[in-house]
Amino acid sequence: MLTFFESPLNVLHLSSKVLVAGLIMLLAGIYGAYLYNGQMPIALLVAMHALTILGPTLIKIGYVMRLLAQYRIHGPRMIPQTA
């Protein structure tokens, strides 16, 4: 399993999937917790509110994974300094 994370392309593809999953969780949570007007069990309502927290968390994790993978692919970039 650890060899999977050694390849930056694998991490880049995984980060895209994590970003999409986080976005779907966030949108489902917003709809279920705030926009849906029907009756739902309290456990489902709590789960919908939890998705509004877990979705952005996955988005942040996916974004950091993406940045790290891109850094490992392209390497450090030097910014020219002006005097």
C-alpha positions in Angstrom: 0.0 0.0 0.0 2.8 2.4 0.8 4.3 1.8 -2.7 1.1 3.3 -4.1 2.0 6.7 -2.6 5.5 6.7 -3.9 4.3 7.5 -7.4 3.2 11.1 -7.7 0.9 10.3 -10.6 -1.0 7.8 -8.4 -1.3 10.5 -5.7 -2.5 13.0 -8.4 -5.2 10.7 -9.6 -6.3 9.8 -6.1 -6.4 13.5 -5.1 -8.8 14.1 -8.0 -11.1 11.4 -6.7 -10.9 12.7 -3.2 -11.8 16.2 -4.4 -14.8 15.0 -6.3 -16.0 12.8 -3.3 -15.6 15.8 -1.0 -17.6 18.0 -3.3 -20.4 15.5 -3.7 -20.5 15.0 0.1 -20.7 18.7 0.6 -23.5 19.3 -1.9 -25.5 16.3 -0.6 -25.1 17.6 3.0 -26.1 21.1 2.1 -29.2 19.8 0.2 -30.2 17.4 3.0 -29.5 19.6 5.9 -30.7 23.0 4.7 -32.7 22.8 1.4 -34.8 19.6 1.8 -38.2 20.5 3.3 -39.6 17.0 3.9 -39.5 14.9 7.0 -36.5 12.8 7.8 -35.3 10.8 10.8 -33.1 12.7 13.2 -30.2 10.3 12.5 -30.3 11.1 8.8 -30.5 14.8 9.6 -27.4 14.6 11.9 -25.6 12.6 9.1 -26.5 15.4 6.6 -25.1 18.0 8.9 -22.0 15.9 9.4 -21.5 15.8 5.6 -21.3 19.6 5.6 -18.2 19.2 7.8 -16.7 16.0 6.2 -17.1 17.3 2.6 -14.9 20.4 3.0 -12.4 18.3 5.0 -12.0 15.9 2.1 -11.7 18.8 -0.3 -8.9 20.3 1.7 -7.1 16.9 2.0 -7.5 16.3 -1.7 -6.2 19.8 -2.5 -3.1 19.3 -0.4 -2.5 15.9 -2.0 -2.7 17.5 -5.4 -0.3 20.2 -4.5 2.2 17.7 -3.1 1.9 15.5 -6.2 2.4 18.4 -8.5 5.4 19.5 -6.5 6.9 16.1 -6.8 6.3 15.9 -10.5 7.6 19.3 -11.4 10.2 19.8 -8.7 10.9 23.1 -6.9 10.6 26.2 -9.1 13.0 29.1 -8.6 11.5 32.5 -8.6 13.8 35.1 -10.2 14.8 37.8 -7.7 15.0 41.4 -8.8 17.5 43.7 -7.2 
